[in-house]
């Protein structure tokens, strides 16, 4: 009887390697099984399993997902599997904000590694600092994060993950981030003669692994390049190419327990509920302004250029950062405080809005109009609304206040034309009077009251003119708005003083940017009719337009002040003195 061949050291090694090859192939085809078996990630839900599998299988992957989906958690799990199963792979995570990219690394380091000895054994070095975040695997795989800016040109990667890609500049994406892709990963077996990629036949039998692009985001406006990218991916997917697009609305994280249903109901019932923002962030639906919209998102988005808001003076003492100081008025600058008044809360169309507009004179006798602050007050007594207006007026060193006195605003006006005591600030505010309406001025009984108030009456004629003036200023670039809240938060987070504030204190500094976005959503949701040459803008059912009304009032008065400036120039111009 033949004796079994004695196992040599070489044969044992060969057998182990053959077994390792089999298991590696199995787990590459079943990455979720690998995450559960090897790293103990039994928490992975079915929808997360689907996403991870798709990221493994397809060269180009995109997900449009709601808040509460745990996108960072899913991506982190995917990378743990991929970096372990594919030695030497280089991964780059890019986002508009570096801190956003770091979230993925934090999930791996702070949540996964403490619970998994095997994962800890696979990783050699970590750094989760915002400045230079990375994770090194013992097998040569690397994950690194970059900020999606032009300065990140030196990075190279086999997998590029664009986190919240809608907030990444299209030029940076095409010219910088997509150029990150290095040469394809070269597994060690290519060095063996029987697999050499230098042999023509082997190139077909053993093709190189394609580099991957993974896009993650919530939905956005159809005007934006992200919509075109989504459509391109979808078109390639249905043609059967190596593309996959998936969308996850808020119902999925709710059903999986990631997002409390009660919280959803509360958010939808809030007085300042923004249905457009909701459809994008929660329903995962791209939004396009209607063909009948009076204001286009494209034209408004182009004027979001102001990087820093101006805040009420007490905010600067709260922040206590030498780089953030109250902005004094420039030579010839005028500041307007415009308000659209509501008298009671509880309705989606019932909130008092305040807008601060800078008027910066130009060399050709015009005013650039900067909306530097927007805030709202949910209903309240007319006394309280007038008091809020007085405080903002002082805090911003305003020159004039604009009030619609054609309706409920008359109550606020009547509190402005008398003395008003502010117990909290220990101030007695003087009576003001109207500058542009004799009848309204007569409601003030103080003979020496300063002319501070512009009374507007929202008649059909006035509203038509205000709507047309505003659209014209937007198209000509005379009006400028605050940047979006994501970019603003990136700038604010550069301040250590801001980072040290409480969450509710940080919200005070974020508010004008969020309010500006809400104002834009109001504007692009306004349809219009034209009767007898007059424009009437109409909000959709359930929508509001208080922010729009406030900015249209401010812009209308800015036009009047601009005409006054030109008349003065014509009357007392240089030609007068040389003739």
C-alpha positions as CSV (number, residue, x, y, z in Angstrom):
1,X,0.0,0.0,0.0
2,X,1.4,3.3,-1.1
3,X,2.2,5.7,1.7
4,X,0.8,9.2,1.5
5,X,3.3,11.8,0.3
6,X,4.8,13.6,3.3
7,X,3.8,17.2,3.4
8,X,6.8,19.5,2.8
9,X,7.1,23.1,3.9
10,X,6.7,24.3,0.3
11,X,3.7,22.1,-0.3
12,X,2.0,23.3,2.9
13,X,2.6,26.9,1.8
14,X,1.2,26.2,-1.6
15,X,-1.9,24.6,-0.2
16,X,-2.5,27.5,2.1
17,X,-2.0,30.0,-0.7
18,X,-4.4,28.0,-2.9
19,X,-7.0,28.0,-0.1
20,X,-6.4,31.8,0.4
21,X,-7.0,32.4,-3.3
22,X,-10.3,30.5,-3.2
23,X,-11.5,32.4,-0.1
24,X,-10.3,35.7,-1.5
25,X,-12.2,35.1,-4.7
26,X,-15.3,34.1,-2.8
27,X,-15.2,37.1,-0.6
28,X,-14.6,39.5,-3.5
29,X,-17.8,38.1,-5.0
30,X,-19.5,38.3,-1.6
31,X,-18.1,41.4,0.2
32,X,-21.0,41.6,2.7
33,X,-20.3,38.0,3.8
34,X,-16.7,39.1,4.3
35,X,-17.6,42.1,6.5
36,X,-19.8,39.8,8.7
37,X,-17.5,36.8,8.8
38,X,-14.1,38.6,9.2
39,X,-14.9,41.9,10.8
40,X,-18.1,41.0,12.7
41,X,-20.3,43.7,11.1
42,X,-23.5,41.9,11.7
43,X,-25.3,45.3,11.9
44,X,-25.4,45.7,8.1
45,X,-29.0,46.1,6.9
46,X,-30.3,44.7,3.6
47,X,-30.3,48.1,1.8
48,X,-26.7,48.6,3.0
49,X,-25.7,45.2,1.7
50,X,-27.1,46.2,-1.7
51,X,-25.1,49.4,-1.8
52,X,-21.9,47.8,-0.7
53,X,-22.3,45.0,-3.3
54,X,-23.0,47.6,-6.1
55,X,-19.9,49.6,-5.1
56,X,-17.8,46.4,-5.5
57,X,-19.4,45.3,-8.7
58,X,-19.7,48.5,-10.8
59,X,-17.0,50.8,-12.1
60,X,-19.2,53.9,-11.7
61,X,-21.6,54.1,-8.8
62,X,-24.0,56.9,-7.7
63,X,-26.4,57.2,-4.9
64,X,-28.9,60.0,-4.3
65,X,-30.0,59.6,-0.7
66,X,-31.9,61.4,2.0
67,X,-30.6,62.6,5.3
68,X,-30.4,59.9,8.0
69,X,-29.2,57.2,5.6
70,X,-25.8,56.7,7.2
71,X,-23.9,57.2,3.9
72,X,-20.6,57.6,5.8
73,X,-21.1,54.3,7.6
74,X,-21.9,52.4,4.4
75,X,-18.8,53.9,2.6
76,X,-16.6,53.1,5.6
77,X,-17.7,49.5,5.6
78,X,-17.2,49.2,1.8
79,X,-13.6,50.5,2.2
80,X,-12.8,48.2,5.0
81,X,-13.7,45.3,2.8
82,X,-12.1,46.6,-0.4
83,X,-8.8,47.7,1.1
84,X,-8.4,44.4,2.8
85,X,-9.4,42.2,-0.2
86,X,-7.4,44.2,-2.8
87,X,-3.9,44.9,-1.5
88,X,-2.2,48.1,-2.6
89,X,-5.3,49.9,-3.6
90,X,-5.3,53.7,-3.3
91,X,-8.5,55.4,-2.2
92,X,-9.1,59.2,-2.2
93,X,-12.2,60.7,-0.5
94,X,-13.0,64.2,-1.7
95,X,-15.6,66.6,-0.5
96,X,-16.3,70.3,-0.5
97,X,-15.4,70.3,3.2
98,X,-12.4,68.4,4.5
99,X,-14.3,67.7,7.7
100,X,-17.0,66.0,5.8
101,X,-14.5,63.6,4.2
102,X,-13.0,62.8,7.7
103,X,-16.4,61.5,8.8
104,X,-15.6,58.2,6.9
105,X,-12.2,57.8,8.5
106,X,-13.8,58.5,11.9
107,X,-16.3,55.7,11.4
108,X,-13.5,53.2,10.7
109,X,-11.3,54.4,13.6
110,X,-13.8,55.2,16.3
111,X,-16.6,52.8,15.6
112,X,-15.3,49.8,13.6
113,X,-11.8,49.2,14.9
114,X,-12.6,49.1,18.7
115,X,-15.2,46.3,17.9
116,X,-13.1,44.2,15.5
117,X,-9.6,42.8,16.4
118,X,-9.2,41.5,12.8
119,X,-9.7,45.0,11.4
120,X,-7.2,46.5,13.9
121,X,-4.7,43.8,12.8
122,X,-5.1,44.8,9.2
123,X,-4.4,48.5,9.7
124,X,-0.9,49.8,10.4
125,X,-1.3,53.6,10.8
126,X,-4.2,56.1,11.2
127,X,-4.5,59.9,11.2
128,X,-7.9,61.5,11.5
129,X,-6.8,65.1,11.7
130,X,-8.7,67.4,9.3
131,X,-5.4,68.6,7.8
132,X,-4.0,65.3,6.6
133,X,-6.4,62.4,7.3
134,X,-5.4,58.9,6.2
135,X,-5.5,55.2,7.0
136,X,-2.7,52.8,6.0
137,X,-3.3,49.1,5.6
138,X,-0.5,46.6,6.3
139,X,-1.1,45.2,2.8
140,X,-0.2,48.5,1.2
141,X,-3.8,49.9,0.7
142,X,-4.2,53.5,1.6
143,X,-7.3,55.8,2.2
144,X,-6.7,59.5,2.2
145,X,-8.9,62.6,2.2
146,X,-8.6,65.8,0.3
147,X,-10.6,69.0,0.0
148,X,-12.2,69.3,-3.4
149,X,-10.2,72.3,-4.4
150,X,-7.7,73.1,-7.1
151,X,-4.8,72.8,-4.7
152,X,-5.3,69.0,-4.4
153,X,-3.7,68.2,-7.8
154,X,-1.0,65.9,-6.5
155,X,-3.2,63.1,-5.2
156,X,-3.5,59.7,-7.0
157,X,-6.0,57.0,-6.5
158,X,-7.6,53.8,-7.9
159,X,-10.9,54.7,-6.2
160,X,-12.3,58.2,-6.0
161,X,-15.2,58.9,-3.7
162,X,-17.0,62.2,-4.2
163,X,-18.9,62.9,-1.0
164,X,-21.8,65.3,-1.4
165,X,-20.6,65.8,-4.9
166,X,-23.3,68.4,-5.7
167,X,-21.3,70.8,-3.5
168,X,-18.1,70.3,-5.5
169,X,-17.2,72.7,-8.2
170,X,-17.6,71.1,-11.7
171,X,-14.3,72.5,-12.9
172,X,-12.5,71.0,-9.9
173,X,-14.2,67.7,-10.4
174,X,-13.3,67.4,-14.1
175,X,-9.8,69.0,-14.1
176,X,-8.5,67.9,-10.7
177,X,-10.5,65.1,-9.0
178,X,-11.0,62.8,-12.0
179,X,-7.4,63.3,-12.9
180,X,-6.5,61.6,-9.6
181,X,-6.9,58.2,-11.1
182,X,-3.6,56.5,-11.1
183,X,-2.5,53.6,-13.2
184,X,-4.7,50.6,-12.5
185,X,-3.9,48.4,-9.5
186,X,-1.3,45.8,-10.5
187,X,-1.7,42.6,-8.5
188,X,1.5,40.6,-7.8
189,X,0.5,37.6,-10.0
190,X,1.2,39.7,-13.1
191,X,4.9,39.2,-12.3
192,X,4.6,35.4,-12.8
193,X,5.4,34.4,-16.4
194,X,2.2,32.5,-16.9
195,X,0.1,35.6,-16.1
196,X,2.3,38.3,-17.5
197,X,0.4,41.2,-19.0
198,X,3.1,41.7,-21.5
199,X,1.7,38.7,-23.3
200,X,-1.0,39.8,-25.7
201,X,-3.4,36.8,-25.0
202,X,-3.1,37.4,-21.2
203,X,-4.4,40.9,-21.5
204,X,-7.7,39.5,-22.6
205,X,-7.7,36.6,-20.2
206,X,-6.5,38.6,-17.2
207,X,-7.7,42.2,-17.7
208,X,-6.6,44.9,-15.3
209,X,-9.0,46.1,-12.7
210,X,-10.8,49.3,-13.7
211,X,-10.4,52.3,-11.4
212,X,-13.7,53.3,-9.7
213,X,-15.6,56.5,-9.2
214,X,-18.2,56.7,-6.5
215,X,-20.6,59.6,-6.1
216,X,-22.7,60.3,-3.0
217,X,-25.1,63.2,-2.5
218,X,-28.6,64.4,-1.7
219,X,-30.6,65.7,-4.7
220,X,-30.3,69.3,-5.8
221,X,-31.6,71.7,-8.4
222,X,-32.0,70.6,-12.0
223,X,-30.1,73.7,-13.2
224,X,-27.0,72.4,-11.4
225,X,-24.4,70.2,-13.1
226,X,-25.2,67.3,-10.7
227,X,-28.5,66.8,-12.5
228,X,-26.7,66.3,-15.8
229,X,-24.3,63.9,-14.2
230,X,-27.1,61.9,-12.6
231,X,-28.9,61.7,-16.1
232,X,-25.6,60.6,-17.7
233,X,-25.1,57.8,-15.2
234,X,-28.7,56.7,-15.5
235,X,-28.5,56.6,-19.3
236,X,-25.3,54.5,-19.2
237,X,-26.9,52.2,-16.6
238,X,-29.9,51.3,-18.7
239,X,-27.6,50.7,-21.7
240,X,-26.0,47.9,-19.6
241,X,-22.7,49.6,-19.0
242,X,-20.8,49.3,-15.8
243,X,-22.8,52.1,-14.1
244,X,-25.3,51.9,-11.2
245,X,-27.6,54.6,-9.8
246,X,-29.7,54.1,-6.7
247,X,-32.0,56.5,-4.9
248,X,-33.1,56.3,-1.3
249,X,-35.9,58.6,0.0
250,X,-36.5,59.3,3.6
251,X,-39.0,56.4,4.0
252,X,-36.2,53.9,3.9
253,X,-34.2,55.2,6.9
254,X,-37.5,55.7,8.7
255,X,-38.5,52.0,8.1
256,X,-35.0,50.9,9.2
257,X,-35.2,52.9,12.4
258,X,-32.4,55.3,11.5
259,X,-34.7,58.3,11.4
260,X,-37.5,58.7,13.9
261,X,-40.9,58.9,12.3
262,X,-42.1,61.4,14.9
263,X,-39.2,63.7,14.0
264,X,-40.3,63.5,10.3
265,X,-43.8,64.6,11.2
266,X,-42.6,67.4,13.4
267,X,-40.3,68.8,10.7
268,X,-43.1,68.7,8.2
269,X,-45.4,70.7,10.5
270,X,-42.9,73.5,11.3
271,X,-44.0,77.0,10.4
272,X,-41.0,77.5,8.2
273,X,-41.2,74.2,6.5
274,X,-39.6,74.4,3.0
275,X,-41.2,71.9,0.7
276,X,-38.5,72.4,-2.0
277,X,-35.6,71.8,0.3
278,X,-37.6,68.8,1.7
279,X,-38.1,67.3,-1.7
280,X,-34.4,67.5,-2.4
281,X,-32.9,66.5,0.9
282,X,-35.5,63.9,2.0
283,X,-37.5,62.8,-1.0
284,X,-34.2,62.5,-3.1
285,X,-35.9,64.4,-6.0
286,X,-34.1,66.9,-8.1
287,X,-36.0,70.2,-8.3
288,X,-36.5,72.3,-11.4
289,X,-38.3,75.6,-11.3
290,X,-41.5,75.6,-13.4
291,X,-41.6,77.1,-16.9
292,X,-44.0,79.7,-15.5
293,X,-41.6,80.7,-12.7
294,X,-40.9,84.4,-12.6
295,X,-37.5,84.0,-11.1
296,X,-35.1,81.3,-12.4
297,X,-32.8,79.4,-10.1
298,X,-30.0,79.7,-12.6
299,X,-30.0,83.5,-12.5
300,X,-30.3,83.7,-8.7
301,X,-27.6,81.1,-8.0
302,X,-25.1,83.2,-10.0
303,X,-25.4,86.1,-7.6
304,X,-24.7,84.1,-4.4
305,X,-21.3,85.7,-3.9
306,X,-21.1,87.2,-0.4
307,X,-19.0,84.9,1.8
308,X,-19.5,86.6,5.1
309,X,-22.8,87.8,6.6
310,X,-22.9,90.9,8.7
311,X,-24.4,90.0,12.1
312,X,-26.1,91.9,15.0
313,X,-23.4,93.5,17.1
314,X,-23.9,91.3,20.2
315,X,-23.0,88.2,18.1
316,X,-19.4,89.4,17.7
317,X,-18.9,89.6,21.4
318,X,-20.3,86.0,21.7
319,X,-17.9,84.8,19.0
320,X,-14.9,86.7,20.4
321,X,-12.7,86.2,17.3
322,X,-10.4,89.0,16.2
323,X,-10.9,88.0,12.5
324,X,-14.7,88.6,12.9
325,X,-15.5,92.2,13.5
326,X,-18.6,94.3,12.8
327,X,-18.3,95.8,9.3
328,X,-18.4,99.6,9.5
329,X,-20.2,101.5,6.7
330,X,-18.2,102.4,3.6
331,X,-18.1,105.9,2.2
332,X,-21.5,106.7,0.8
333,X,-23.0,103.4,2.0
334,X,-26.7,103.2,3.0
335,X,-28.2,100.4,5.0
336,X,-31.9,99.4,4.8
337,X,-33.9,97.3,7.1
338,X,-37.0,95.9,5.3
339,X,-39.7,93.8,7.0
340,X,-42.7,91.9,5.9
341,X,-45.1,91.7,8.8
342,X,-47.2,88.9,10.2
343,X,-49.3,89.2,13.3
344,X,-49.7,85.6,14.5
345,X,-47.9,82.3,14.3
346,X,-49.1,78.9,13.4
347,X,-49.5,79.3,9.7
348,X,-47.0,78.5,7.0
349,X,-47.7,81.8,5.5
350,X,-47.4,83.7,8.8
351,X,-43.9,84.8,9.8
352,X,-42.3,88.3,10.0
353,X,-39.2,88.5,7.9
354,X,-36.3,91.0,8.3
355,X,-33.8,91.7,5.5
356,X,-30.7,93.9,5.8
357,X,-29.6,95.4,2.5
358,X,-26.3,97.3,2.0
359,X,-26.4,99.9,-0.8
360,X,-22.8,100.4,-2.1
361,X,-22.5,103.3,-4.5
362,X,-20.6,102.8,-7.8
363,X,-18.8,105.2,-10.0
364,X,-21.7,105.4,-12.5
365,X,-24.3,106.5,-9.9
366,X,-25.8,103.2,-9.1
367,X,-26.1,101.0,-6.0
368,X,-24.9,97.5,-5.6
369,X,-27.4,95.8,-3.3
370,X,-26.0,93.3,-0.9
371,X,-28.4,91.2,1.2
372,X,-26.1,90.6,4.2
373,X,-28.6,89.3,6.8
374,X,-31.9,87.6,6.8
375,X,-33.9,86.4,9.8
376,X,-37.5,85.7,10.7
377,X,-39.8,86.0,13.7
378,X,-42.7,83.6,14.1
379,X,-45.8,85.9,14.6
380,X,-45.9,87.8,17.9
381,X,-47.5,91.0,19.1
382,X,-46.9,94.1,17.0
383,X,-45.0,95.6,19.9
384,X,-42.5,92.8,19.9
385,X,-42.1,92.9,16.2
386,X,-41.4,96.7,16.4
387,X,-38.9,96.0,19.2
388,X,-37.1,93.4,17.1
389,X,-37.0,95.9,14.2
390,X,-35.5,98.6,16.5
391,X,-32.8,96.3,17.8
392,X,-31.8,95.2,14.3
393,X,-31.9,98.8,13.1
394,X,-29.4,99.8,15.8
395,X,-27.3,96.7,15.6
396,X,-26.7,97.2,11.8
397,X,-26.4,101.0,11.9
398,X,-29.3,101.2,9.4
399,X,-30.4,104.5,7.8
400,X,-34.0,103.6,6.9
401,X,-36.6,101.0,7.8
402,X,-39.2,99.8,5.2
403,X,-42.6,98.6,6.4
404,X,-45.7,97.5,4.4
405,X,-48.4,99.7,5.9
406,X,-51.2,98.5,3.7
407,X,-52.3,95.7,6.0
408,X,-51.2,94.2,9.3
409,X,-48.0,96.1,9.2
410,X,-49.9,99.3,10.3
411,X,-49.7,97.9,13.9
412,X,-45.9,97.7,13.8
413,X,-45.8,101.1,12.1
414,X,-47.8,102.7,15.0
415,X,-45.3,101.3,17.5
416,X,-42.4,102.8,15.5
417,X,-43.9,106.3,15.5
418,X,-43.9,106.5,19.3
419,X,-41.3,106.1,22.0
420,X,-40.6,102.5,22.9
421,X,-38.9,101.1,25.9
422,X,-36.5,98.1,25.7
423,X,-36.2,96.8,29.2
424,X,-33.6,94.1,28.3
425,X,-31.2,96.6,26.7
426,X,-32.2,99.5,29.0
427,X,-32.8,101.7,26.0
428,X,-35.6,104.1,25.2
429,X,-36.0,104.2,21.4
430,X,-37.2,107.6,20.0
431,X,-40.3,108.1,17.8
432,X,-39.7,107.9,14.1
433,X,-41.8,109.3,11.3
434,X,-42.5,108.5,7.7
435,X,-40.3,110.0,4.9
436,X,-42.3,109.3,1.8
437,X,-46.1,109.5,2.8
438,X,-47.6,112.6,4.3
439,X,-50.7,110.8,5.5
440,X,-48.6,108.2,7.3
441,X,-46.3,110.9,8.7
442,X,-49.3,112.5,10.4
443,X,-49.8,109.4,12.6
444,X,-46.6,110.5,14.4
445,X,-47.3,113.1,17.0
446,X,-43.7,114.0,17.7
447,X,-42.9,117.1,15.7
448,X,-39.1,116.6,15.7
449,X,-39.2,112.9,15.0
450,X,-36.5,111.9,12.4
451,X,-37.7,110.7,9.0
452,X,-36.6,107.1,9.1
453,X,-39.6,105.1,7.9
454,X,-40.4,104.3,4.2
455,X,-44.0,103.2,4.0
456,X,-44.8,100.8,1.2
457,X,-48.3,99.9,0.2
458,X,-48.5,96.6,-1.5
459,X,-50.9,97.5,-4.2
460,X,-51.1,95.7,-7.6
461,X,-49.1,98.4,-9.2
462,X,-46.4,98.5,-6.5
463,X,-46.1,94.7,-6.4
464,X,-45.8,94.5,-10.2
465,X,-43.0,97.2,-10.2
466,X,-41.2,95.6,-7.3
467,X,-41.2,92.1,-9.0
468,X,-39.9,93.5,-12.3
469,X,-37.3,95.7,-10.6
470,X,-36.0,92.7,-8.6
471,X,-35.7,90.4,-11.6
472,X,-33.9,93.1,-13.5
473,X,-31.4,93.7,-10.7
474,X,-30.8,89.9,-10.5
475,X,-30.2,89.6,-14.2
476,X,-27.8,92.6,-14.2
477,X,-25.9,91.4,-11.2
478,X,-26.8,94.5,-9.2
479,X,-28.1,92.3,-6.4
480,X,-25.8,90.0,-4.5
481,X,-26.8,87.3,-1.9
482,X,-25.0,85.2,0.7
483,X,-23.3,81.9,-0.4
484,X,-24.9,78.6,0.3
485,X,-24.9,77.2,3.9
486,X,-22.5,74.4,3.2
487,X,-19.7,76.7,1.9
488,X,-20.5,79.1,4.6
489,X,-20.1,76.5,7.3
490,X,-16.7,75.5,5.8
491,X,-15.6,79.1,6.2
492,X,-17.0,79.5,9.7
493,X,-15.3,76.3,10.9
494,X,-11.9,77.8,10.1
495,X,-12.5,79.8,13.3
496,X,-11.6,78.0,16.5
497,X,-13.7,80.4,18.4
498,X,-16.7,79.3,16.3
499,X,-15.9,75.6,16.8
500,X,-15.9,76.2,20.6
501,X,-19.5,77.7,20.6
502,X,-22.5,75.6,21.6
503,X,-24.5,74.1,18.8
504,X,-27.4,76.6,19.4
505,X,-24.8,79.5,19.3
506,X,-23.3,78.2,16.0
507,X,-26.9,78.2,14.6
508,X,-27.1,81.9,15.1
509,X,-24.1,82.4,12.7
510,X,-25.5,79.8,10.2
511,X,-29.0,81.3,10.1
512,X,-28.6,84.0,7.5
513,X,-27.2,81.5,5.0
514,X,-30.0,79.0,5.6
515,X,-32.6,81.9,5.4
516,X,-31.1,83.0,2.1
517,X,-31.6,79.5,0.7
518,X,-35.1,79.5,1.9
519,X,-35.7,82.9,0.3
520,X,-34.4,81.6,-3.0
521,X,-36.7,78.6,-2.7
522,X,-39.6,81.0,-2.2
523,X,-38.6,83.0,-5.3
524,X,-38.2,80.1,-7.7
525,X,-41.5,78.7,-6.6
526,X,-43.4,81.9,-7.6
527,X,-45.5,81.6,-10.7
528,X,-47.0,84.8,-12.3
529,X,-49.9,86.1,-14.3
530,X,-50.1,89.3,-16.3
531,X,-53.2,91.4,-16.5
532,X,-53.5,95.0,-17.9
533,X,-49.7,95.2,-18.1
534,X,-49.2,94.3,-14.4
535,X,-47.3,91.3,-13.1
536,X,-48.8,89.4,-10.2
537,X,-46.5,86.8,-8.6
538,X,-48.3,83.9,-7.0
539,X,-46.9,81.4,-4.5
540,X,-47.8,77.8,-4.8
541,X,-50.3,76.2,-2.5
542,X,-48.9,75.8,1.0
543,X,-45.9,77.9,0.2
544,X,-44.9,81.3,1.7
545,X,-43.3,84.4,0.3
546,X,-42.5,86.6,3.3
547,X,-38.8,86.6,2.6
548,X,-39.4,87.4,-1.0
549,X,-41.7,90.3,-0.1
550,X,-39.1,91.8,2.3
551,X,-36.3,91.7,-0.3
552,X,-38.6,93.2,-3.0
553,X,-39.5,96.0,-0.7
554,X,-35.9,96.8,0.0
555,X,-34.9,96.6,-3.6
556,X,-37.8,98.9,-4.6
557,X,-36.7,101.6,-2.1
558,X,-33.1,101.1,-3.3
559,X,-34.3,102.0,-6.8
560,X,-35.9,105.2,-5.4
561,X,-32.7,106.2,-3.6
562,X,-30.7,105.5,-6.7
563,X,-32.9,107.8,-8.7
564,X,-32.5,110.5,-6.0
565,X,-28.7,110.1,-6.2
566,X,-28.8,110.6,-10.0
567,X,-31.0,113.6,-9.7
568,X,-28.6,115.2,-7.2
569,X,-25.7,114.4,-9.6
570,X,-27.6,115.9,-12.5
571,X,-28.4,119.1,-10.5
572,X,-25.0,119.6,-8.9
573,X,-22.7,117.7,-11.2
574,X,-19.4,118.7,-12.5
575,X,-20.8,120.4,-15.5
576,X,-22.6,122.9,-13.2
577,X,-19.3,124.2,-11.9
578,X,-17.6,124.6,-15.3
579,X,-20.4,126.6,-17.0
